[in-house]
Amino acid sequence: MKIAVVGSINMDMMVTAERIPGKGETIRGEDVCYSPGGKGANQAVAMQKLGAEVEMFGCVGNDDHGKQMIENLQSAGVKTEHIKVLDQVPTGLAVITVGEQDNTIVIIAGANEKADCRYVDEISEILKTYDMVVLQHEIPMETVHYVIRFCYENEIPVVLNPAPAAEVPPEIVRQVTYLTPNEHEAKLIFGEEMVLEEVLKQYPEKLIVTQGSKGVITCLKSGEILTVPANSVEVVDTTGAGDTLNGAFSVKMAEGKKIEDALRYANAAAGLSIGKLGAQSGMPVDSEVKKFLQ
């Protein structure tokens, strides 16, 4: 499977503390570490580790963080030839606070904001050579929608992970192959008053809603609502769990697996990822997921 990711590339600055501070509160942190991140880069690494051939498309700054991000992707086996390196723009940064088995994240977009429609035009012929394109919401929304329309016109399957939460126009929902919001993101897209099962039945085997510790839910083409429960694991760090799930799901759907099998595999991969610290460093390889499922 050849999968292209058009998305964000960030340096993650992770601070661990006993708990996440409240508004206006200062608390003592326990540790700080820097690690590669960005939803796009995270999902690219997750998919490469699970056996896909992946290329990352996006922008970084011509700074130390940018060099480190490209080197990290290359060391994971992800292709980086078409990542744009920009002068006088910093590489994206995510400031993550981890405490009480949860996290908060502040994102500084930096070079990710420069992944614009003109950049997509530069890479469009290359995207045509891929079996699937995976997108998130950490580059400009105009760019995300532009890529989706391009893929729809060229019959390239698309997975849109609509995170961070933002509205998704009905036309874009129609054009994507798979839409993978969490419950909060789903409400923003389909309305606060939505009845989840009713919305799922409108988009069978297209809309997949992640529900954290409750697992993942979708509607099969038969009309049956399918819930795949989360696996019971010791939580160390939830950062990157959603990216692991999306990456694993994308790999299995690109392989042509049934959606039930893809979701079980994705849930297992996500469960393994939260047992380790760090977004990318905690992501499992294919053999670990298969062993876990057995």
C-alpha positions as CSV (number, residue, x, y, z in Angstrom):
1,M,0.0,0.0,0.0
2,K,1.3,3.4,-1.0
3,I,-0.2,6.1,1.3
4,A,0.4,9.9,1.1
5,V,-0.1,12.1,4.1
6,V,-0.7,15.8,3.5
7,G,-0.5,17.4,6.9
8,S,1.3,18.9,9.9
9,I,4.9,18.4,11.1
10,N,5.5,19.7,14.6
11,M,8.1,19.5,17.4
12,D,6.3,18.4,20.5
13,M,7.4,19.9,23.8
14,M,6.0,17.6,26.5
15,V,5.8,18.7,30.1
16,T,4.8,16.1,32.7
17,A,3.2,17.2,36.0
18,E,1.2,15.6,38.8
19,R,-1.9,17.1,37.2
20,I,-3.0,19.6,34.5
21,P,-3.1,23.2,36.0
22,G,-6.3,25.1,36.1
23,K,-6.9,28.6,34.6
24,G,-4.5,31.1,36.1
25,E,-2.7,28.4,38.1
26,T,1.0,27.8,38.3
27,I,2.2,24.3,39.3
28,R,5.6,22.6,39.5
29,G,6.4,20.4,36.5
30,E,8.2,17.1,36.9
31,D,9.9,16.7,33.5
32,V,10.2,18.1,30.0
33,C,11.2,16.4,26.8
34,Y,11.1,17.2,23.1
35,S,9.9,14.7,20.6
36,P,8.7,14.6,17.0
37,G,5.0,15.2,16.4
38,G,2.2,16.8,14.4
39,K,-0.9,14.9,13.5
40,G,0.2,14.4,9.9
41,A,3.8,13.2,10.8
42,N,2.4,11.1,13.6
43,Q,0.0,9.3,11.3
44,A,2.7,8.9,8.6
45,V,5.1,7.2,11.1
46,A,2.2,5.0,12.5
47,M,1.4,3.8,9.0
48,Q,5.1,3.2,8.1
49,K,5.6,1.2,11.3
50,L,2.6,-0.9,10.4
51,G,3.9,-1.9,7.0
52,A,2.7,0.7,4.5
53,E,4.9,2.7,2.1
54,V,4.3,6.3,3.2
55,E,5.3,9.8,1.9
56,M,4.9,12.9,4.0
57,F,3.8,16.2,2.4
58,G,3.9,19.4,4.3
59,C,6.1,22.3,5.3
60,V,8.8,22.9,8.0
61,G,11.0,25.9,8.9
62,N,14.7,26.1,7.9
63,D,15.6,25.7,11.6
64,D,16.9,23.0,13.9
65,H,13.5,21.6,14.6
66,G,12.7,21.4,10.9
67,K,16.0,19.4,10.3
68,Q,15.2,17.1,13.2
69,M,11.6,16.5,11.9
70,I,12.8,15.5,8.5
71,E,15.6,13.3,9.9
72,N,13.1,11.6,12.2
73,L,10.7,10.8,9.4
74,Q,13.5,9.5,7.3
75,S,14.8,7.3,10.1
76,A,11.2,5.8,10.4
77,G,11.3,5.0,6.7
78,V,8.9,7.8,5.6
79,K,9.7,9.5,2.3
80,T,10.3,13.2,2.7
81,E,11.4,14.4,-0.8
82,H,8.6,16.8,-1.2
83,I,8.5,18.4,2.2
84,K,9.0,22.1,1.7
85,V,11.7,23.8,3.8
86,L,10.9,27.5,4.4
87,D,13.2,30.4,5.4
88,Q,12.1,32.9,8.1
89,V,9.2,30.7,9.3
90,P,9.5,28.5,12.4
91,T,8.7,24.8,12.3
92,G,5.4,24.1,14.0
93,L,5.4,23.5,17.8
94,A,3.0,21.7,20.1
95,V,3.2,22.3,23.8
96,I,1.8,19.3,25.6
97,T,1.0,19.0,29.4
98,V,0.6,15.5,30.6
99,G,-1.0,14.7,34.0
100,E,-3.5,12.4,35.6
101,Q,-3.5,10.1,32.6
102,D,-4.7,12.9,30.3
103,N,-3.2,15.8,28.4
104,T,-3.8,19.4,27.1
105,I,-2.1,20.7,23.9
106,V,-1.4,24.2,22.6
107,I,-0.3,24.3,18.9
108,I,1.8,27.0,17.2
109,A,1.2,26.3,13.5
110,G,4.4,28.0,12.2
111,A,5.4,26.5,8.8
112,N,2.2,24.3,8.7
113,E,0.2,27.4,7.8
114,K,2.3,27.6,4.6
115,A,1.0,24.3,3.3
116,D,-1.3,26.1,0.9
117,C,-3.2,25.4,-2.3
118,R,-0.2,26.5,-4.4
119,Y,1.9,23.8,-2.6
120,V,-0.8,21.2,-3.4
121,D,-0.7,22.2,-7.1
122,E,3.1,21.5,-6.9
123,I,2.6,17.9,-5.6
124,S,-0.7,17.0,-7.3
125,E,0.8,14.8,-10.0
126,I,2.7,12.9,-7.3
127,L,-0.5,12.4,-5.2
128,K,-2.0,10.6,-8.2
129,T,0.5,7.8,-7.8
130,Y,-0.7,6.9,-4.3
131,D,-3.4,4.4,-3.3
132,M,-4.8,6.6,-0.5
133,V,-4.4,10.1,0.9
134,V,-4.7,10.8,4.6
135,L,-5.5,14.3,6.0
136,Q,-6.1,16.1,9.3
137,H,-7.0,19.7,10.4
138,E,-3.5,21.1,11.4
139,I,-2.9,22.7,8.0
140,P,-5.2,25.4,6.6
141,M,-8.8,24.2,6.1
142,E,-8.8,25.7,2.6
143,T,-5.9,23.3,1.7
144,V,-7.6,20.3,3.3
145,H,-10.7,20.9,1.3
146,Y,-8.7,21.6,-1.9
147,V,-6.9,18.2,-1.5
148,I,-10.1,16.4,-0.9
149,R,-11.8,17.8,-4.0
150,F,-8.7,16.9,-6.1
151,C,-8.7,13.4,-4.8
152,Y,-12.4,13.0,-5.3
153,E,-12.1,14.1,-9.0
154,N,-9.2,11.7,-9.5
155,E,-10.9,8.8,-7.6
156,I,-8.2,8.6,-4.9
157,P,-9.5,7.2,-1.6
158,V,-9.3,9.8,1.3
159,V,-9.3,9.4,5.0
160,L,-10.1,12.7,6.8
161,N,-9.4,12.8,10.6
162,P,-11.1,16.1,11.4
163,A,-8.9,17.0,14.3
164,P,-8.5,19.5,15.9
165,A,-12.2,20.1,15.8
166,A,-13.6,22.2,13.0
167,E,-16.7,22.3,10.9
168,V,-16.7,20.1,7.8
169,P,-19.0,21.2,4.9
170,P,-21.6,18.6,3.7
171,E,-19.9,18.6,0.3
172,I,-16.6,17.5,1.9
173,V,-18.3,14.9,4.0
174,R,-19.8,13.5,0.8
175,Q,-16.4,13.5,-1.0
176,V,-14.2,11.8,1.6
177,T,-14.1,8.0,1.7
178,Y,-13.7,7.8,5.5
179,L,-14.4,10.5,8.1
180,T,-13.0,9.7,11.6
181,P,-14.1,12.3,14.2
182,N,-14.2,11.8,18.0
183,E,-17.5,12.5,19.7
184,H,-16.8,16.2,20.2
185,E,-15.7,16.7,16.6
186,A,-18.8,14.8,15.4
187,K,-21.1,17.2,17.2
188,L,-19.3,20.2,15.6
189,I,-19.8,18.6,12.2
190,F,-23.3,17.2,12.5
191,G,-24.8,19.5,15.3
192,E,-25.0,19.4,19.1
193,E,-28.4,17.8,19.0
194,M,-27.3,14.9,16.7
195,V,-28.4,11.4,17.6
196,L,-25.2,9.4,16.9
197,E,-26.7,6.2,15.6
198,E,-29.0,8.1,13.3
199,V,-26.1,10.1,11.8
200,L,-24.0,6.9,11.5
201,K,-26.8,5.3,9.5
202,Q,-26.7,8.2,7.0
203,Y,-23.0,7.4,6.3
204,P,-22.6,3.6,6.5
205,E,-18.9,2.6,6.5
206,K,-17.9,6.2,5.9
207,L,-18.4,7.8,9.3
208,I,-16.3,6.2,12.1
209,V,-16.6,7.9,15.5
210,T,-13.9,7.3,18.2
211,Q,-15.2,7.3,21.8
212,G,-12.0,7.1,23.8
213,S,-12.2,4.3,26.5
214,K,-15.6,3.2,25.0
215,G,-13.9,2.2,21.7
216,V,-15.0,3.0,18.1
217,I,-18.5,3.0,16.5
218,T,-19.7,2.9,12.9
219,C,-22.6,1.6,10.8
220,L,-22.2,-1.3,8.5
221,K,-23.7,-1.3,5.0
222,S,-26.2,-3.8,6.3
223,G,-27.5,-1.1,8.7
224,E,-26.1,-2.8,11.8
225,I,-24.4,-0.5,14.3
226,L,-21.0,-1.9,15.0
227,T,-19.1,-1.0,18.3
228,V,-15.6,-2.2,18.7
229,P,-14.7,-1.9,22.4
230,A,-11.3,-0.4,23.5
231,N,-8.7,-2.7,24.9
232,S,-8.0,-2.7,28.6
233,V,-4.4,-1.4,29.0
234,E,-2.4,0.5,31.6
235,V,-2.4,4.2,30.6
236,V,1.0,5.9,30.5
237,D,0.4,8.6,27.9
238,T,-2.6,9.1,25.6
239,T,-0.7,11.5,23.3
240,G,-0.8,10.1,19.8
241,A,-3.3,7.4,20.5
242,G,-5.8,8.9,18.0
243,D,-3.1,9.3,15.4
244,T,-2.1,5.6,15.9
245,L,-5.7,4.5,15.5
246,N,-6.2,6.6,12.3
247,G,-2.9,5.4,10.9
248,A,-3.7,1.7,11.6
249,F,-7.3,2.0,10.2
250,S,-6.0,3.7,7.0
251,V,-3.4,0.9,6.5
252,K,-6.0,-1.9,6.8
253,M,-8.6,-0.1,4.6
254,A,-5.9,0.5,2.0
255,E,-5.1,-3.2,2.1
256,G,-8.8,-3.9,1.3
257,K,-9.7,-5.4,4.7
258,K,-13.3,-5.4,6.0
259,I,-14.1,-2.4,8.1
260,E,-14.8,-4.6,11.2
261,D,-11.3,-6.1,11.0
262,A,-9.7,-2.7,10.3
263,L,-11.3,-1.2,13.4
264,R,-10.3,-4.1,15.7
265,Y,-6.7,-3.8,14.4
266,A,-6.8,0.0,14.9
267,N,-8.1,-0.2,18.4
268,A,-5.4,-2.7,19.3
269,A,-2.7,-0.5,17.9
270,A,-4.0,2.6,19.8
271,G,-4.2,0.5,23.0
272,L,-0.6,-0.5,22.7
273,S,0.5,3.1,22.0
274,I,-0.9,4.5,25.3
275,G,1.3,2.1,27.2
276,K,4.4,4.1,26.4
277,L,5.4,7.8,26.7
278,G,5.6,9.9,23.5
279,A,3.4,10.2,20.4
280,Q,5.6,8.4,17.8
281,S,8.0,6.5,20.2
282,G,5.0,4.7,21.6
283,M,3.6,3.5,18.3
284,P,3.6,-0.3,17.8
285,V,4.8,-2.3,14.8
286,D,2.6,-4.7,12.9
287,S,3.9,-7.8,14.7
288,E,3.2,-6.3,18.1
289,V,-0.4,-5.6,17.1
290,K,-1.0,-9.1,15.7
291,K,0.5,-10.6,18.9
292,F,-1.8,-8.4,21.0
293,L,-4.9,-9.4,19.0
294,Q,-4.0,-13.1,19.5
